[in-house]
Amino acid sequence: MIVISLVEKTLQAYDQMDIHYSYDEYYSKSYLQIEKFSITELCDKLDLPKETIRRKVLELEKDGVITRNKKKIIIDRKAFGFVKPENQIKISSKYIYSVSQILINNKALSKKIEKKTIENLIKKKFTLCWRWFYRMQIPLVIGYHKFMNDLTSFHIWGTVAMNQVLNVQKHLETPQDKPPLDHFTTSDILLKNLGSNAGISAMSISDMTKIPRATIIRKSKNLIKEDLLKMNEKKQFILSTMNFRKILPYQTEIFKFKAKFIRKILNLLVIS
């Protein structure tokens, strides 16, 4: 998150100076330089204690990922592996395309847009589009981190939630002559786990997230204690009804950031 925040700062500087790089141009650079670096600014942005940020920055320096020179900081090329969005551009393009189809069906958008067109535009105007992406992603991660206290727990919980969505997918489908289900109706169906008792095992979560199975078991105990997960009779993890509702305000806030990101990309596509 520190590296992502530093990269977002460079993207912001490019945008302010009206400098735009494509995906290939941006990642052809050997390093990125940030003129003004502040521990306090990172603390405010990531909502983390100064001691934590300072310790993590020292770890990044030790690993050769970043180099500090007074108020300047240089991000080495080896950090690009942490943030290079090879798969994320495809994923983002896919859901922007899905939203565009809904808007076209509702006559809110007239221009038909292909998935590949979206992907190509993001790569062509990468530094601009990815600044918008980080302005969506950073608050999302911070919000869930604040609620669950660590990102590993968020990934475990999110994998269980995704599995449950897949299990009840047929109950979420609506006929073409009827409007799609709203957020709260969908959440109720998800909570009731209609039509399926299938959960997901610690081993399956480990395979999907690459988080060690022992860590998943340990973190899941806390998630169960906080009433965010529970176990079914097959010793599989499923969502818990009670505290899921406490997550809904975070999701509603995240929808606002995601809507802003999608709107900006669609506007760029329409005028291109």
N, C-alpha and C positions, 0 to 999 in steps of 0.2 A: 504493500500500500504506500510506503514511503517512496519507492521508485516510481510508481504510477503517479503519485502526487507531484513529484519533481518533473516528470515528463509532461504532465498536464500544464505545468507552469511554463515550460518551453513552448508548448502549443499555443498557450494564451499570448505569449510574447510575439509569436509569429503572426497571429491573428491581428493583434493591435498594430503591428507594423505593415499589415497587408501583404505578408509573405506567405505563399502557399506552396507546399511540396506534395508531390504524389507519394504513394506508398513506397515505390522503388527508390525514389530520390531521398526520401526521409531515412530509410534504413541502409542507404549506401554510405552514410556518414560514419566516421570512426568514433565520434564522441559527440555529446551534447553539452553545451556550457550554459549554466544558469548564473546570471550576473549577481543577483541578490539572493542569498540563502539565509534562512532564519529558522532556528529550532522552534521558536515561539509560533511562527506562522504555520509550521507543520502540526504543532500541538493543537492549534485552533481548528485547523482543517480536518484533522483525523480524530479529534476529541480524545486524545491520549495524553498521559502525564509526560512532563518534560524528561523525567528519568528514563522512561521507556523509549522515547524518540531518540534521546542522546545515545542510549545503549545500542539501539538498532542501527543508527547511523555509523557508530564505531565499528559494528560488525560488517556493514557494507564496505567501509573503508578497508578493513582488514582483508576482506575477500577481493579487493581490487575493483569493486563495482563502481565506487565513486571516489573522487579525490577532492579534498577541500583545500582552497587557497584563500584564506581570510574570509571575505563575504561571498566569494565565488565558489561554485561547485561544478565539477565535471563528471558526467555520467559516461562510463566506459562502454564500449560496444558490447561487452559481455552481459550488460544489464538488459540488452534488447530481447534476449531470450525470455525474460520474465514477462515482457509486455508486448511482444510482437504478436498481433492478433490474426494469425493465419486462419484459424477456424472461426474466430468470433465475427469476422467480416461476413462470412457465409451465413452464420446463424442470424446475425442482425439483418442481413439482406432478406432472409427468408421470412422473418416475422414482420418486417416493414412491408414486404410484398403481400402478406396475408391481410394486414390492416388495409392496404390500398384496395384489395379486392372487396372488402367489406364496405369501404367508402364508395367504391364504384357502384356496388349493388344498392346502396342507399342514396345514390345520385348526389353524393357530396364531393365526388371527384370524377372528372370527365376523362382525364388522360389515362389510358391503359399503360401500365408499367410492368416490364418483365423483371424477373429476379436478377438475371445477369446484368441488366441495365443498372439496377441499384448497386450491385457489387462493383461494377466498373466505375460508377460515379464516386463511391466512397474511396476507392483506390486512387482515382484521379485527383480528388480534392481531399486527400487523406488528412493533412494536418488540421484542416477546418472541421471536417466531419468527426474526427476522433477526439477533438477537443469537446465537441458536443456530447460524444459518447461518454467521456470521462466525467463530464458534469452531471450525467445521469448515474453512472456506475458508482462513483465515490460516495455520494449520499446513501445509495442503496446498501452498500457494504457496511458503512458506518452505522446505519439504522439497525441492521440485523445484528451487528457486532454489539451494539449497545444493549439490545434486547436479550441476546444469548450469551454475552460476555466473551465469546471467542468465535473465530471464523470456522474452525473445525466443526464445532457443534452446529453451526448454520448449514454447512455442507451436508452433514449427516441428516439433519432435519429436512433439508430441502430434497434430498434423495428419496426419503420416505414419502414426502408429499408428492413428488413427481410420480413415484410408483403407484400411489393411491389414485392420482388423476388418471393414469393409464388403465387401472382396474375398473374405474367407474365411467370410462369414456363414453360408452354407449348411452349412458343416462344423461350425458351432457349435450348430445346431439339433438338438434331441433329441426323439424320439417322446414322446407324452403319457404313455405307460406307463413311461417311464424318467426318472430324476432328471436335472436339468440338469447340464452339465459343471461340474466344480469349477475353481477359480482356476488351478491348475497345469496341468491338462489343456488348458484354454482358452489359456493362455500358450504351451504347446508348439505347439498348432495355429497360433497367430498367428505364432510364430517361424518355423515351417516354411513358412508362407505357402501352405498346401495349396490346390491347385486354381487358383492364380492367380499370375502373374508380374507383374501390373500394379502399378506404383508410382505416384508422383505427382510432377509436374514443379514446378520452382521457380515458374513462372508461375501454376500452379493454387494452390499454397500462398499466393502473394501475393494472389490473388483472394479466397481464403477468409479470410485473416487480416488483410488490409490492410497487411501488412508489405511494404516495398519489395522488389522482386525482387533488387536488388543486395545488400541486407542479408541476405536469405535465402541467397543463394549464399555470402556471406562466412561467415555463421554455420554453414551446413551443412558447410563445409570443416572447421570445428572439431569438429562432431558426428561427421563421418567419421573424423577423426583420433583422437577419443576412443572410436571403435568403437561409437557409438550409432546411426549410420545407415550405409548403403552405397548405391551406385548400381548399378542393373541395366543390361543391355545397351542399353536404350532411353534411358539417361541420366535415369532417374527414381529418386526416393529411395524406399528400402524400409528396414525395420528390420534392424539387425544382431543376430545371435544372442548374441554374447559378452556385451556390457555390458547388454543388456536384462535379464539375470538379476540384475544389480546393482541394478536399479530395483525389483525385486520386494519387497524389505524396506520400501522407502518406500511402495509401494502397499498392503502389508499394514497399515502404520500408518495410512494414509489411510482404509482400510476401517473402522477402529475409530472414527475421527472421524465418518465418514459414517453409520455404523450408529447412533451416538449421536444424531445430528441427526434421522434418519428415525424412530428410536424415540420421541423427544420429540414430534415432530409427530403421529405415529400415536396416541400416548397422549392428546394434546390432542384429537384428532378423536374418539376413543372416548368420552371423558368429556363432550364437548360436546353 
